[in-house]
């Protein structure tokens, strides 16, 4: 597929994304422990009980990693600032941690990269996890403190700030399904986390707006809710999943209300007087981040507790994660956000990518399947722009093969291959294909 940066509007930002715990190495720089460390240390939670203590050693190798972004002609870099690194106990600042991010942002600017910062990409300091984490309302206020502290150092140089990455993962996946840290399977904890993560967003926005900070947003992930059949029961199940996964967070922010079909199940478990928080949650955004990977097929599961939904494998080709490849879903959500929720507000594709069982052979990684995936989703983005969505950028997930949470180091999403024994970086064919597409005509 022949697409280049010239198929997109002037000023469109092309980049790649990472997250602190997944690449930095939490054993370095006096970083504090986080709930992922203890989750990974618990047998059965993570492949081979692997954790992010070493990861890709981006803490020391960041200059070369930024060079990779620059060499691929990228315009921006989406990174996250670890709460546990900046505030190891969740409260007090670690100078070494905040200095690291100071150097990192300066390094981006020196290479002509726009820094797109995410405040929370899942590193809950263990000291705050001990007091209930996102089930505890006080954690939301501590997050606002962290937001202020890191922004006082970096806020004058970053292009944009996202408060939270993927609140569905933070809340539902982690507190109801138990797949991610802290690994709870508790509907009361899930209901509180689903509300408190948005309250933390609201408190952070309020704090940063008070400091005069501009260009504030949030990054939401979306899952295309297809149905197994056209039966009313399966349609109802898919609609409920759409409410839990897709609508809860965007409607909380843009409509100051939660979907009624989800409240039928979560309502009895919500914090007291949660309705009073909705104006704070619903403050104006400057931009919206859309993360999209796949679709799932849903069916009614009679005789099972709420939400009584079962997921059925679909027929389309799948990635190494077992996720269907469905670029049409990205077009759907970009246009849906514009039409139903945010109007002409700038939208960024903040994550889109695929895991593949990539092999390094004779110094080369041939991942043509990822090239096809990437350019198909770029084409879907281009079509969404033509159909009226104000999409301003696209960040591939991920720059590097990295620590893939509960999958450990098993699943590879990167444009750049990482040998986790030697930490050697090898750009894959997808990296080179994207670099060619983003090269500018210089007349040379």
Secondary structure, DSSP 8 states (H G I E B T S, - for coil): ----GGGS-TT-EEEEE--HHHHS-TTSTT---BHHHHHHHSTTSSGGG--SSSTT-HHHHHHHHHHHHHHTT-SEEEEE--HHHH-TTSSS--HHHHHHHHHHHHHHHHTT-EEEEEEESS--BHHHHTTTGGGSHHHHHHHHHHHHHHHHHHTTT-SEEEEEE-HHIIIIIHHTS--STT----HHHHHHHHHHHHHHHHHHHHHHHHTT---EEEEEEEEEEEESSS-HHHHHHHHHHIIIIIIHHHHHHHTS---HHHHHHHGGGS-TTGGGGHHHHT---SEEEEEEEEEEEEEE-TTS-TT-EEEE--SS-B-TTS-B--THHHHHHHHHIIIIIITT-EEEEEE---------BTTB---HHHHHHHHHHHHHHHHHHHTT--EEEEEEE-SB----GGGTTS----SEEE-TTT--EEE-HHHHHHHHHH------
